[in-house]
Amino acid sequence: MITSKTLTDLKLDFVRNLENTGRASATILAYRKDLEQLIEYLEKQGKNTIEPIRPLDIEAFRDSLRSQNYTDKSVSRKLNAVKTFFGWLVTQKILENDPAAPVAHPRYENPPPRILTRMEYRALRDAARGDLRISAIIESMLQTGIRIGEVSNLRLEDVQGDKILIKAYESQPEREIPLNDPAKQALHQYLAIRPKAQTSHVFVTKTGRPLLVRNIRSAIDRYFKEAGIEDAKVNDMRNTFIAHQLKSGVDIVTVSKIAGHRRLSTTEHYLQFVERKESRRGAKLDEL
């Protein structure tokens, strides 16, 4: 089907589709920015509709990103957005042939996961001890491996005694995560002083608004710095949880399920970085 719509118009249609299908706001924002970058590049080549776009154009865009010193991982992520966009155009019968399909991703090796030492995560706890909200977030992430986006989206009704419920989102199925005593205590202490709010989000600002991912990341980065922990990111707490449970002998299927990994191979990747005790099927999660 030939369309007279511009690339910008089609991008807006694509973004609306993402919104209507319940994709996470962070995902939508990233896709929109990546596609705006593509469209800006193509328009400079005199192309503002889909008809003249060929695989060579997408390859040239990929190579232009690499020449701007984007890492291969960042280029690959942006190319994923481009491929998803053009794939959607094909499913909508706006395009017959997908110009992005034959374009190869740059090859790159993932660095090993950063796993915090016991001294480091204890220092992080100490640095945030006076901040009950961030302390509860840190403890939740260390003791459950919950993702930062899942922390931000957690609702009061999801905290259910000895477990938290992570509702299904995007391609992630619903899962339950057990709460140990340190996590329960940290959450209880925070909820006792949580500001009154109309939203049911667990973590809110002083004015009662949901605490956004960027707010959480900024606060924890600050406490990493105060604790003297170098080259650490928020996701390293999740890495630490996964590695610690595997090291303690919790069976890999249990760890994979709790972490929300879609493929067991993702969890298996951590095994090369830990000295593992004999696997204990049914073993309880170990406290950090």
Sine and cosine of phi, psi and omega as CSV:
sin_phi,cos_phi,sin_psi,cos_psi,sin_omega,cos_omega
0.00,0.00,0.85,-0.53,0.02,-1.00
-0.99,0.14,0.70,-0.71,0.02,-1.00
-0.82,-0.58,0.54,-0.84,0.04,-1.00
-1.00,-0.06,0.01,1.00,-0.03,-1.00
-0.92,0.39,0.55,-0.83,0.07,-1.00
-0.98,0.21,0.21,-0.98,0.06,-1.00
-0.87,0.50,-0.61,0.79,0.02,-1.00
-0.90,0.44,-0.67,0.74,0.05,-1.00
-0.87,0.48,-0.70,0.72,-0.02,-1.00
-0.92,0.38,-0.57,0.82,0.07,-1.00
-0.88,0.47,-0.68,0.73,0.02,-1.00
-0.89,0.45,-0.64,0.77,0.05,-1.00
-0.89,0.46,-0.67,0.74,0.00,-1.00
-0.90,0.43,-0.69,0.72,0.01,-1.00
-0.89,0.45,-0.66,0.75,0.05,-1.00
-0.88,0.48,-0.61,0.79,0.04,-1.00
-0.90,0.44,-0.66,0.75,0.05,-1.00
-0.87,0.48,-0.67,0.74,0.01,-1.00
-0.90,0.43,-0.68,0.74,-0.05,-1.00
-0.94,0.34,-0.41,0.91,0.00,-1.00
-0.99,-0.11,0.14,0.99,0.15,-0.99
0.98,0.19,0.39,0.92,0.05,-1.00
-0.93,0.38,0.49,-0.87,-0.03,-1.00
-0.89,0.46,0.56,-0.83,-0.05,-1.00
-0.88,0.48,-0.58,0.82,0.01,-1.00
-0.92,0.40,-0.61,0.79,0.04,-1.00
-0.91,0.42,-0.70,0.71,-0.01,-1.00
-0.89,0.46,-0.69,0.72,0.01,-1.00
-0.88,0.48,-0.69,0.72,-0.01,-1.00
-0.90,0.43,-0.70,0.71,0.02,-1.00
-0.88,0.48,-0.69,0.72,-0.04,-1.00
-0.88,0.47,-0.71,0.71,-0.01,-1.00
-0.91,0.42,-0.66,0.75,0.00,-1.00
-0.91,0.42,-0.64,0.77,0.00,-1.00
-0.95,0.31,-0.56,0.83,0.08,-1.00
-0.89,0.46,-0.60,0.80,0.04,-1.00
-0.91,0.41,-0.67,0.74,0.05,-1.00
-0.89,0.46,-0.74,0.68,-0.06,-1.00
-0.89,0.45,-0.66,0.75,0.04,-1.00
-0.86,0.50,-0.67,0.74,0.01,-1.00
-0.90,0.43,-0.73,0.68,-0.05,-1.00
-0.91,0.41,-0.61,0.79,0.01,-1.00
-0.90,0.43,-0.54,0.84,0.07,-1.00
-0.92,0.39,-0.37,0.93,0.07,-1.00
-1.00,-0.02,0.12,0.99,0.02,-1.00
0.99,0.16,0.36,0.93,-0.04,-1.00
-0.86,-0.51,0.93,-0.38,0.02,-1.00
-0.84,-0.54,0.16,0.99,0.14,-0.99
-0.77,-0.63,0.16,-0.99,-0.11,-0.99
-0.99,0.16,-0.35,0.94,-0.16,-0.99
-0.85,0.53,-0.69,0.72,-0.07,-1.00
-1.00,0.08,0.04,1.00,-0.12,-0.99
-0.99,0.16,0.76,-0.65,-0.03,-1.00
-0.81,-0.59,0.23,-0.97,0.04,-1.00
-0.79,0.61,-0.58,0.81,0.01,-1.00
-0.88,0.48,-0.54,0.84,0.03,-1.00
-0.92,0.39,-0.66,0.75,0.00,-1.00
-0.93,0.36,-0.63,0.78,0.06,-1.00
-0.89,0.45,-0.65,0.76,0.01,-1.00
-0.91,0.42,-0.62,0.79,0.06,-1.00
-0.89,0.45,-0.71,0.70,0.04,-1.00
-0.84,0.54,-0.72,0.70,-0.04,-1.00
-0.93,0.36,-0.52,0.85,0.04,-1.00
-0.92,0.39,-0.57,0.82,0.05,-1.00
-0.91,0.42,-0.67,0.74,-0.01,-1.00
-0.91,0.42,-0.55,0.83,0.01,-1.00
-0.95,0.30,-0.29,0.96,0.03,-1.00
-1.00,-0.04,0.24,0.97,0.07,-1.00
0.94,0.34,0.37,0.93,0.21,-0.98
-0.93,0.36,0.59,-0.81,0.07,-1.00
-0.93,0.37,0.39,-0.92,0.03,-1.00
-0.87,0.50,-0.55,0.84,0.03,-1.00
-0.91,0.41,-0.67,0.75,0.03,-1.00
-0.92,0.40,-0.66,0.75,0.04,-1.00
-0.88,0.48,-0.68,0.74,0.00,-1.00
-0.89,0.46,-0.65,0.76,0.03,-1.00
-0.90,0.45,-0.69,0.72,0.02,-1.00
-0.90,0.43,-0.62,0.78,0.03,-1.00
-0.91,0.41,-0.54,0.84,0.09,-1.00
-0.86,0.50,-0.68,0.73,0.02,-1.00
-0.88,0.47,-0.69,0.73,0.01,-1.00
-0.89,0.46,-0.71,0.70,-0.01,-1.00
-0.90,0.43,-0.62,0.78,0.03,-1.00
-0.91,0.43,-0.66,0.75,0.00,-1.00
-0.88,0.47,-0.79,0.62,-0.04,-1.00
-0.94,0.35,-0.55,0.84,0.09,-1.00
-0.88,0.47,-0.62,0.78,0.04,-1.00
-0.91,0.41,-0.64,0.76,0.03,-1.00
-0.87,0.50,-0.59,0.81,0.04,-1.00
-0.93,0.37,-0.69,0.73,0.00,-1.00
-0.90,0.43,-0.47,0.88,0.03,-1.00
-1.00,0.09,0.02,1.00,0.00,-1.00
0.89,0.46,0.41,0.91,0.11,-0.99
-0.99,0.14,-0.52,0.86,0.08,-1.00
-0.85,-0.53,0.58,-0.82,0.08,-1.00
-1.00,-0.04,-0.66,0.75,0.00,-1.00
-0.89,-0.45,0.70,-0.72,-0.05,-1.00
-1.00,0.01,0.93,-0.37,-0.03,-1.00
-0.95,0.30,-0.28,0.96,-0.03,-1.00
-1.00,0.00,-0.32,0.95,-0.11,-0.99
-0.84,0.54,-0.70,0.71,-0.05,-1.00
-0.99,0.15,-0.04,1.00,-0.07,-1.00
-0.98,0.19,0.81,-0.58,-0.08,-1.00
-0.99,0.11,0.56,-0.83,0.12,-0.99
-0.96,0.27,0.51,-0.86,0.14,-0.99
-0.92,0.39,0.56,-0.83,0.03,-1.00
-0.99,0.10,0.68,-0.74,0.07,-1.00
-0.44,-0.90,0.39,-0.92,0.04,-1.00
-0.96,-0.29,0.74,-0.67,0.08,-1.00
-0.94,0.34,0.73,-0.68,0.08,-1.00
-0.92,0.38,0.39,-0.92,0.03,-1.00
-0.88,0.47,0.52,-0.86,0.00,-1.00
-0.90,0.44,0.61,-0.79,0.07,-1.00
-0.99,0.16,0.88,-0.47,-0.02,-1.00
-0.93,-0.38,0.87,-0.49,-0.04,-1.00
-0.93,0.36,0.63,-0.78,0.11,-0.99
-0.98,0.22,0.26,-0.97,0.04,-1.00
-0.86,0.51,-0.64,0.77,0.01,-1.00
-0.89,0.45,-0.62,0.79,-0.03,-1.00
-0.93,0.36,-0.75,0.66,-0.05,-1.00
-0.95,0.30,-0.42,0.91,0.13,-0.99
-0.94,0.34,-0.63,0.78,0.05,-1.00
-0.90,0.43,-0.61,0.79,0.05,-1.00
-0.90,0.44,-0.69,0.72,0.06,-1.00
-0.84,0.54,-0.73,0.68,-0.04,-1.00
-0.88,0.47,-0.65,0.76,-0.02,-1.00
-0.90,0.44,-0.57,0.82,-0.07,-1.00
-0.99,-0.14,0.09,1.00,-0.15,-0.99
-0.84,0.55,-0.55,0.83,-0.02,-1.00
-0.99,0.16,-0.05,1.00,-0.02,-1.00
-0.91,-0.41,1.00,-0.06,-0.12,-0.99
-0.89,0.46,-0.55,0.83,0.00,-1.00
-0.92,0.40,-0.79,0.61,-0.01,-1.00
-0.94,0.34,-0.54,0.84,0.08,-1.00
-0.87,0.50,-0.66,0.75,0.02,-1.00
-0.91,0.42,-0.61,0.79,0.03,-1.00
-0.92,0.38,-0.72,0.69,0.01,-1.00
-0.86,0.50,-0.72,0.69,-0.03,-1.00
-0.91,0.42,-0.64,0.77,0.02,-1.00
-0.89,0.46,-0.68,0.73,-0.03,-1.00
-0.94,0.33,-0.64,0.77,0.00,-1.00
-0.93,0.36,-0.60,0.80,-0.12,-0.99
-1.00,-0.05,-0.21,0.98,-0.03,-1.00
-0.79,-0.61,-0.29,0.96,-0.05,-1.00
0.96,0.27,0.25,0.97,-0.02,-1.00
-0.89,0.46,0.59,-0.81,0.01,-1.00
-0.97,0.24,0.40,-0.92,-0.02,-1.00
-0.88,0.47,-0.62,0.78,0.04,-1.00
-0.91,0.41,-0.56,0.83,0.04,-1.00
-0.94,0.33,-0.58,0.81,0.09,-1.00
-0.87,0.49,-0.75,0.66,-0.04,-1.00
-0.88,0.48,-0.58,0.81,-0.06,-1.00
-1.00,-0.01,-0.05,1.00,-0.06,-1.00
-0.89,0.46,0.72,-0.69,0.00,-1.00
-0.95,-0.32,0.36,-0.93,-0.02,-1.00
-0.84,0.55,-0.64,0.77,-0.03,-1.00
-0.95,0.32,-0.20,0.98,0.02,-1.00
-0.99,0.14,-0.30,0.95,0.03,-1.00
-1.00,0.02,0.96,-0.27,-0.20,-0.98
-0.83,-0.55,0.97,0.25,0.06,-1.00
0.91,0.41,-0.96,-0.29,-0.06,-1.00
-1.00,-0.02,0.23,0.97,-0.02,-1.00
-0.46,-0.89,0.30,-0.95,0.20,-0.98
-0.86,-0.51,0.52,-0.85,-0.01,-1.00
-0.96,-0.29,0.83,-0.55,0.11,-0.99
-0.98,-0.19,0.94,-0.33,-0.05,-1.00
-0.94,0.35,0.42,-0.91,0.01,-1.00
-0.87,0.48,0.65,-0.76,0.07,-1.00
-0.43,-0.90,0.52,-0.86,-0.05,-1.00
0.71,0.70,-0.83,-0.55,-0.01,-1.00
-0.99,-0.15,0.17,0.99,-0.03,-1.00
-1.00,-0.03,0.82,-0.58,0.07,-1.00
-0.97,0.26,0.30,-0.96,0.07,-1.00
-0.89,0.45,0.60,-0.80,0.06,-1.00
-0.53,-0.85,0.44,-0.90,0.06,-1.00
-0.95,-0.31,0.65,-0.76,-0.01,-1.00
-0.83,-0.56,0.82,-0.57,0.02,-1.00
-0.93,0.37,0.57,-0.82,0.05,-1.00
-0.96,-0.29,0.80,-0.59,0.09,-1.00
-1.00,0.01,0.03,-1.00,-0.11,-0.99
-0.88,0.48,-0.70,0.71,0.02,-1.00
-0.86,0.50,-0.64,0.76,0.01,-1.00
-0.93,0.38,-0.69,0.72,0.01,-1.00
-0.89,0.47,-0.68,0.73,-0.02,-1.00
-0.90,0.44,-0.69,0.72,0.00,-1.00
-0.90,0.44,-0.67,0.74,0.03,-1.00
-0.91,0.41,-0.67,0.74,0.00,-1.00
-0.88,0.48,-0.69,0.73,-0.01,-1.00
-0.90,0.44,-0.64,0.77,0.03,-1.00
-0.94,0.35,-0.71,0.70,-0.06,-1.00
-0.89,0.46,-0.43,0.90,0.03,-1.00
-0.93,0.37,-0.41,0.91,-0.02,-1.00
-0.89,-0.46,0.13,0.99,-0.02,-1.00
-0.86,0.51,0.76,-0.65,0.03,-1.00
-0.86,0.51,0.54,-0.84,0.08,-1.00
-0.90,0.43,0.68,-0.73,-0.07,-1.00
-0.51,-0.86,0.49,-0.87,0.07,-1.00
-0.97,0.24,-0.46,0.89,0.01,-1.00
-0.98,0.22,0.44,-0.90,0.04,-1.00
-1.00,-0.07,0.09,1.00,0.06,-1.00
-0.85,0.52,0.67,-0.74,0.01,-1.00
-0.90,0.43,-0.76,0.65,-0.10,-1.00
-0.98,-0.19,0.88,-0.48,-0.07,-1.00
-0.76,-0.65,0.28,-0.96,0.06,-1.00
-0.98,0.20,0.06,-1.00,0.03,-1.00
-0.89,0.46,-0.43,0.90,0.01,-1.00
-1.00,-0.07,0.12,0.99,0.10,-1.00
1.00,0.05,0.24,0.97,0.04,-1.00
-1.00,-0.07,0.45,-0.89,0.01,-1.00
-0.85,0.53,0.67,-0.74,0.04,-1.00
-0.98,0.20,0.87,-0.50,-0.08,-1.00
-0.99,0.15,0.32,-0.95,0.01,-1.00
-0.83,0.56,-0.69,0.72,-0.05,-1.00
-0.91,0.41,-0.53,0.85,0.05,-1.00
-0.92,0.39,-0.68,0.73,0.01,-1.00
-0.90,0.44,-0.73,0.68,-0.03,-1.00
-0.88,0.47,-0.69,0.72,-0.02,-1.00
-0.88,0.47,-0.69,0.73,-0.03,-1.00
-0.91,0.41,-0.71,0.71,-0.04,-1.00
-0.94,0.34,-0.59,0.80,0.09,-1.00
-0.86,0.52,-0.62,0.78,0.01,-1.00
-0.90,0.43,-0.65,0.76,0.00,-1.00
-0.96,0.29,-0.52,0.86,0.14,-0.99
-0.85,0.53,-0.71,0.71,-0.03,-1.00
-0.91,0.42,-0.70,0.72,0.00,-1.00
-0.89,0.45,-0.54,0.84,-0.02,-1.00
-0.99,0.14,-0.09,1.00,0.00,-1.00
0.96,0.27,0.43,0.90,-0.01,-1.00
-1.00,-0.10,0.89,-0.46,-0.09,-1.00
-1.00,-0.10,0.48,-0.87,0.10,-0.99
0.83,0.56,0.61,0.79,0.01,-1.00
-0.91,-0.42,0.56,-0.83,0.04,-1.00
-0.80,-0.60,0.26,-0.97,-0.04,-1.00
-0.83,0.56,-0.67,0.74,-0.05,-1.00
-0.90,0.44,-0.27,0.96,0.01,-1.00
-0.92,0.39,-0.39,0.92,0.09,-1.00
-0.93,0.38,-0.62,0.78,0.08,-1.00
-0.91,0.41,-0.70,0.72,0.08,-1.00
-0.83,0.55,-0.67,0.75,-0.05,-1.00
-0.91,0.41,-0.67,0.74,0.05,-1.00
-0.86,0.52,-0.77,0.64,-0.06,-1.00
-0.88,0.47,-0.75,0.66,-0.03,-1.00
-0.89,0.45,-0.65,0.76,-0.04,-1.00
-0.91,0.42,-0.68,0.73,-0.01,-1.00
-0.91,0.40,-0.65,0.76,0.04,-1.00
-0.91,0.42,-0.67,0.74,0.01,-1.00
-0.88,0.47,-0.56,0.83,-0.04,-1.00
-0.98,0.18,-0.12,0.99,0.07,-1.00
0.99,-0.15,0.10,0.99,0.08,-1.00
-0.91,0.42,0.70,-0.71,-0.11,-0.99
-0.91,0.42,0.54,-0.84,-0.18,-0.98
-0.90,0.43,-0.54,0.84,0.00,-1.00
-0.91,0.41,-0.66,0.75,0.03,-1.00
-0.89,0.46,-0.73,0.68,-0.01,-1.00
-0.88,0.48,-0.69,0.72,-0.01,-1.00
-0.88,0.47,-0.67,0.74,-0.01,-1.00
-0.91,0.41,-0.70,0.71,-0.01,-1.00
-0.92,0.39,-0.62,0.78,-0.01,-1.00
-0.95,0.30,-0.29,0.96,-0.01,-1.00
0.98,0.20,0.44,0.90,0.06,-1.00
-0.96,0.27,0.74,-0.67,0.01,-1.00
-0.97,0.24,-0.42,0.91,0.00,-1.00
-0.82,-0.58,0.69,-0.72,0.02,-1.00
-0.88,0.47,-0.48,0.88,-0.01,-1.00
-0.89,0.46,-0.48,0.88,0.05,-1.00
-0.89,0.45,-0.67,0.74,0.03,-1.00
-0.94,0.33,-0.64,0.77,-0.01,-1.00
-0.87,0.50,-0.47,0.88,-0.01,-1.00
-0.84,0.54,-0.52,0.85,-0.05,-1.00
-0.96,0.29,-0.34,0.94,-0.11,-0.99
-0.89,0.45,-0.47,0.88,-0.02,-1.00
-0.96,0.26,-0.12,0.99,-0.05,-1.00
-0.93,-0.37,0.05,1.00,-0.02,-1.00
-0.74,-0.67,0.49,-0.87,0.16,-0.99
-1.00,0.00,0.93,-0.37,-0.19,-0.98
-0.99,-0.10,0.71,-0.70,0.16,-0.99
-0.96,0.27,0.19,-0.98,0.06,-1.00
-0.85,0.52,0.75,-0.66,-0.03,-1.00
-0.88,0.48,0.70,-0.71,-0.01,-1.00
-0.88,-0.48,0.99,-0.14,-0.01,-1.00
-0.87,0.49,0.76,-0.65,0.00,-1.00
1.00,0.10,0.01,1.00,-0.01,-1.00
-0.91,0.42,0.59,-0.81,0.03,-1.00
-0.96,0.27,0.43,-0.90,0.06,-1.00
-0.90,0.44,0.59,-0.81,-0.03,-1.00
-1.00,0.00,0.59,-0.81,0.05,-1.00
-0.98,0.21,0.61,-0.80,0.11,-0.99
-1.00,-0.09,0.00,0.00,0.00,0.00
